[in-house]
Amino acid sequence: MTRIITASLVLLSLSACTKDEVTETGDSVVEELPPWAEMTQDQKGAYMASDVTPAMAAIFQAYDAEEYADFNCATCHGSNADATGYAMPSDIHQLSVPPPEAYAGPAVEFMYTEVVPAMAGLLDMDVNDGTNDGFGCYGCHTPEQ
């Protein structure tokens, strides 16, 4: 089922413009996509397939090509992505509270220096530095209860 959804999103993305392009089609002009927060679900799906997934796959695979060789929607949205409508945060690895900045290690450093800033940029958000509502760890991970 995930493959069908992924294939559908890829096909949908082929007919959609990316956030930075404006394409003329006959007598009409396809407008630039709005900021993430203002996109429709269909626009979000197309943008995720055309821009976000390829960008994040490259980042994760550069970090660990073997671990993330099959990077796809479920990598971030979790195994129940279809059932939850791709809602975030997902059922992927829960994080302890306080957030992981209290910890050290290559995976945490990778998330802070590569993943969080890239996703924040792709979603037109600031990086959550603890003082704002920007994108941070809990954008993808749920806190342990």
C-alpha positions, 0 to 999 in steps of 0.5 A, spaced: 500 500 500 505 504 501 508 503 494 501 505 491 501 511 495 508 513 494 507 512 486 501 516 486 505 522 490 510 521 485 505 521 479 502 527 482 508 531 483 510 530 475 504 535 474 505 540 479 510 545 480 515 546 485 515 552 490 520 556 486 518 555 479 512 558 475 510 555 469 506 557 463 501 552 460 497 555 454 493 561 456 494 560 464 500 560 469 501 555 474 502 560 480 508 558 485 506 554 491 504 558 497 508 557 504 508 550 507 503 552 512 498 555 507 498 549 502 493 544 501 494 537 502 494 535 495 500 541 494 503 538 500 503 531 498 506 533 491 511 537 494 513 532 499 514 527 493 518 532 488 522 536 493 522 534 500 523 526 499 529 527 494 533 532 498 532 528 505 534 522 502 540 525 499 542 527 506 540 521 510 544 517 505 550 521 505 550 520 513 549 512 512 548 509 505 546 502 508 542 504 513 538 509 509 538 505 502 531 505 502 529 512 504 522 513 503 515 516 506 515 511 512 522 513 514 520 519 517 512 518 517 512 512 520 510 505 519 503 507 520 503 513 515 497 511 511 493 510 517 494 517 520 494 521 513 502 522 514 500 526 520 507 528 524 510 527 529 510 520 527 511 513 530 518 513 529 523 512 535 520 516 541 525 521 544 526 522 551 525 529 555 529 533 556 530 533 548 536 530 545 540 536 546 542 534 553 545 528 549 551 527 545 553 523 539 554 522 532 546 521 530 544 527 535 549 531 531 547 529 524 540 531 526 542 538 529 546 540 524 543 536 517 536 534 518 533 539 522 536 545 518 534 542 512 527 540 514 526 547 517 528 550 510 524 546 506 518 547 510 519 555 510 520 554 518 525 557 523 529 552 526 526 551 533 532 553 538 528 552 544 525 559 544 520 559 538 515 554 535 520 553 529 521 546 526 525 541 531 526 534 534 519 533 536 517 535 528 518 528 527 519 524 533 514 524 539 516 525 546 517 519 551 511 519 556 
